[in-house]
Amino acid sequence: MPTVLGLEGSANKVGAGVVRDGRVLSNRRATYVTPPGHGFAPGPVSRHHREKLLGLVEAALGDAGLRPADIDGIAFTKGAERRPHSDP
């Protein structure tokens, strides 16, 4: 069975995990947290995810005892399309 690296970043969490033969070998996550009462602005969330993703992938591969060459495929979430805000 293939070994798949999964990536998720559609909301305030960003994650990387590895699955083989239907078994989760690793699952690493990092959460972007705002002060109470504040929402999640796309810019800061995107920066958080960019800063964390590579480290999460490296950790997920390490947890699974794998190297990048051992990955057969990549699966990822595709969040909602972001468009610039405009005033009505």
Residue pairs with C-beta under 8 A, 6 or more apart in sequence:
1 20
1 21
1 22
2 20
2 72
2 73
3 18
3 19
3 20
3 66
3 70
3 71
3 72
3 73
4 18
4 19
4 20
4 71
4 72
4 73
4 74
4 75
5 16
5 17
5 18
5 57
5 60
5 61
5 71
5 73
5 74
5 75
6 15
6 16
6 17
6 18
6 19
6 74
6 75
6 76
7 15
7 16
7 53
7 57
7 74
7 75
7 76
7 77
8 14
8 15
8 16
8 17
8 76
8 77
9 15
9 49
9 53
9 76
9 77
9 79
10 77
10 78
10 79
10 80
11 40
11 79
12 31
12 32
12 33
12 40
12 45
13 29
13 30
13 31
13 32
14 29
14 30
14 32
14 48
14 49
14 52
14 53
14 56
15 27
15 28
15 29
15 30
15 56
16 26
16 28
16 53
16 56
16 57
16 59
16 60
17 24
17 25
17 26
17 27
17 28
17 60
18 24
18 25
18 26
18 60
18 61
18 63
18 64
18 66
18 71
19 25
20 64
25 63
25 64
25 65
25 66
26 59
26 60
26 61
26 62
26 63
26 64
27 60
28 56
28 59
28 60
28 63
29 56
30 48
30 52
30 56
32 40
32 44
32 45
32 48
32 49
34 40
34 44
42 82
61 67
61 68
61 70
61 71
